[in-house]
């Protein structure tokens, strides 16, 4: 077997504004806001992997515990010779808990960070020489399509980490509906969903004592400076994350420490002291609430698994 990764460049096929254009649009809004997908340049991707190792960040270890425990059940639901499509594959860490049990014919990792995607999928191909590994570089939130030549008797989309929480509920429903339309009939979705819980636990997960999440958030400004040539004083902003109970979501913001401006392409975007740039939402659900949302997107709930403390859930959804 070869350990080569078959690479698919979907980045150039995407419609929509560029990073530069979205920054200009986002800084011009009131209130100011940017999509969390722009966290994930190579440095941001590595910082996120470090976040997952922090003791306060229960999401990763809890989801991994669930996946390890129920891998055989998942394999029985999916069946052999499948195509596994991992959305936002990152380090392709969690999928390793499933591969031996599921024995998919092909694996397709999809991610917005090109270099990190290639590194991760090459390691995966080397470690699993029996697996045909593909990598698709692109923004799956904009364009959801399987590359030509990547097929499987049954397709399962793997979307771990509660990344679905970055969408507002109506956006999440629309995204899941697009995913269903992009995959063959009878496909499945294996998705991690964070649950509503004690607010102190939630807020601690996004405010780790080591400051890794703060560095991850602030790296968005560093990326503006590195890639776009923006004139921004990164040190003049601080990280803030809190639970918005009425909206059932964690919000992350970059807070201006002083009156200042970010300058990009000759445009000046003024910040008052304590004004924020809203960088992420992470919506939290009940099991029943997420099952209802998935049903509205056209899915049938086939199985739900939770940890003993009801911190996190993993859902298997079917489009048939």
N, C-alpha and C positions, 0 to 999 in steps of 0.2 A: 504493500500500500504506500502511496505517496503522502508526504506530510505537507505538500504545497496547499496554499489557500487560494481558492478561486475568488478573485476580487471583482466586485461590481460597483462602478462609480455611478450612483444615482444622484449625486450632489448637483451635477450640471443640469439635470432634468427638472429640477424643482422650480415651481413658480413661487413668486412672492418676494418680499423685500429682503435685501442683504442685511448682514449684521450692522453695517454702518447705517443703513436706512432705518432699521428698527431702533437703533440707539437714538437717532435724531428724532424719530417719532415718539419714542418713550420718554425722552427728556423734555419734550415739548408738551406732554400731557399734564393735566392737573386732576388728581395727583400724579406724580411721575411714577412710571412703572416699566419694567422690562421682563421679558420671558425668562424663566429659569433655565431654558435650554442653552442659553449663552454662558452658563457656568462652565460648560464642558469643553474647554480647550484641553490640551494635554495636561497642563499643570492642574487645572480644575478637576480633571478626571482622577488624577493621582491624589489630590486632596480629598476627594470624595471617598476613595478607597480607604484613606486614613480615618475619615469620619466613622466609617463602618467598624473600625477597630476600637473606637472609644467606649469606655465602660457605660456611659450614659445612653449610648445609641443602641437601644434594645432591638431595633427593627431587624437588623441583619442577622444577629445570632438567633433571634426567635424564629424568623422565617426559615433559616437554615435548619434549625431543629425540627420544624414541621416537615420540611421537604425530605430530610433524612429519614424520618419516621414513616412517611407515607409514600416513599418512592415506588414501592411495588404496587400499591393501589393505583397510583397515577399511571404506571406502565400498563396495568390491566385495562384502564379506561381508554388510553390512547391507542394501544395495540402496536404491533411490530412494524418495522420498515417505514416509519413516519418521517416527515420533514419537520424538524424543530426549528422554529423561527424565534430568536430571542430579540426582543425590542429593547433598545438601550442596553446592549450587551455588556458594556463596560469591560471589566476584567474577566468576564465569563466564569465567574467563581461559583455562583449558585447552580448553574447548569451541570457542573461536575457531580453534584449530589444525585443527579437523575440519570446520567448517561448510561451507566452500566445496567441499571434496572430497565430502562426504556429501550436501549439499543436502537436509536433512530438510524435510518439509512443516511440521512443528510442533516447537517446543522448549518443554519444561516444566522450569523450575528449581524444586527443592524445597529449602527451607532453614528452619532454626529461628529465624534472626535476621530478623525482618520488615522492618525499615527497610533493612538491608543488601541483602536479597533484592530489594526494589523498586528500589533505586538501580541494582543490577547488571543486572537484567533490562530496565529502561528504557534503559540504555546499549546493551545488546545489540540491542533492537528498533530503536533509532535507527541503529545501525551496519549492521544487516542488514534493510533494509526489505522484502525479499522473504520474510522468515521470520515466521510467526505465533508470537508469544511469549506463554507463559503462566507465571505464578508461583504456586506453592502454598506457603503458610506453614503449617508444622507440623513435628512431630517424626516423621520417617519411621521412626525406630527403634521407635516405638510403633504407628504406624498407616501401613500401606503400601496405598494405594489411589489409582488414577488418578481425578482429578476427572471428573465427568460432562461430556460434551461434548468431552473431549480424547481424540482417537483418531488412529490412524495405521495404514496398511496393514501396517506392521511396527514393532514397538516395540523400542527398544534403551535399556537403562538404562546410564548413564554414571556410574561411581563412582570418581573419580580420587583421587590423593593418598595412597593406601594407608590410607584411612579405615577400610577393613575391618579393619585391625589394631587398632582400638580395641575390637573385640569379642574375647573369648577364643575359641579355636578352635571349641568347641561352640556358642557364641553366634553366631559367624560362619556356621557351617553352618546353624543355625536361621534366621538372618536371610536368607541366600540362598534357603532353601527358601520362606520367606514371600514374598520378592520374586518367585520363579517362579510362585507361586500368584496373586499380585496382577496379573500381566501376562498378556496373551493367549497362547495356545499358539504356539510358534514364535518367541517373543521372544528377544532376545539381551542379554547383559550385557558391557559393556566396562569392565574394572576394573583399577586400578593396585594392585600388591602389592609392598611393599618386601621385599628379600631379606636373608637372613643374610649378614653380612660381617665384616670386621675390627671388633673391638669399639671401637677408638679412633675410627673413622669414625662409628660409630653414636652413641657418647656425645657426640662433638663437635657433631653435628647438633642435639642437644637441650640444648646448653650453649653457645650462641653467645657470642662474646666481647663483643658489644654489649649483651648482657643482655636481648634482646627476648623470648626464650622465658621468662626469669624474670619479666618484666613480664606476659606473657600468663598465666602460672600464677598469679601474685599477684592478677591482675585478678579471679579468682574470688572472693577475699575482698572486694575492692572492690565487686563486684556484690552480694554478700550485704549489705554495708553500705548501698549505694545503694538497692536494691530491697526489701530485707526489713527494714531498720532494725536489722540485727545490730550488736551492740557487739563489735567486733573490732579489734585493733591490728595492722594489716597489716604494719607495720614490724617486728613481733615474729616474723615468719615469713620463711623464706628458701626459695628454689627448690632442688630437688635432682632430678637425672635420672641414671639409670644403667642399664646393660644387665644384666638378670637372665638369665644364660646357661641355667640349667636350664629356665626357662620360655620361652626364646627371645623375650624381649620387652624393650623399653625401658619403664621405670617412671618416672613423674613424681610427685613428692611435694612438699608444703609442710611444711617442718620448723619446729617451734616452737623459737625461740631461748631460751626460758625457760619456767618454770612459769607458766601463765596459763589463762584461760578465754575462750571465745566465748559470749556471751549472746544468745539469740534467743527472743522470746515468753516471757520469764520463766524460761527453762530455761538452765542453766549447763553448758557442755560443757568439762570440764577437760582441759588438755594438760600433760603433763610436759615438762621440757626434753628436746629431741631427739625427742619423739614426732611422728609425721607424720600428715598427711591425704593419703591416696593419691588423686591426681586423674586419672591417665591410665595406661593400658597401650597400647603400640604393638607388636603382635606381628609378628615377622619370620618369613618362610617360605622354604623352598626352592621352586623351580618345581614339582618333583614333589609336594611336600607340599601345595601349594595346589591343584594339579589334583586330587589325591585328595579333598581337602575339598569342592571344587566337585562332584565326582562323587557324593559322599554326599548333597549337597543336590539332586541330580537333574539336573545339567548335564553337557553334553558339551563338552569342550575343543576349540575349533575352531582356535585360533591362540594362540601366545605369542610376544611380542617382548621382547628384553632389550637393554640397552646393551652396549657392547663390554667394559666393566669388570664386568659382572654385578652392578651395584648395585641395579637395579630391574627390575621386569617389568610388562608390560601383557598381560592375558589377554582373549581374546574367547570367551565361553561361550554356548552355545545350549541352549534348553530343548526342542528337537525332536530 
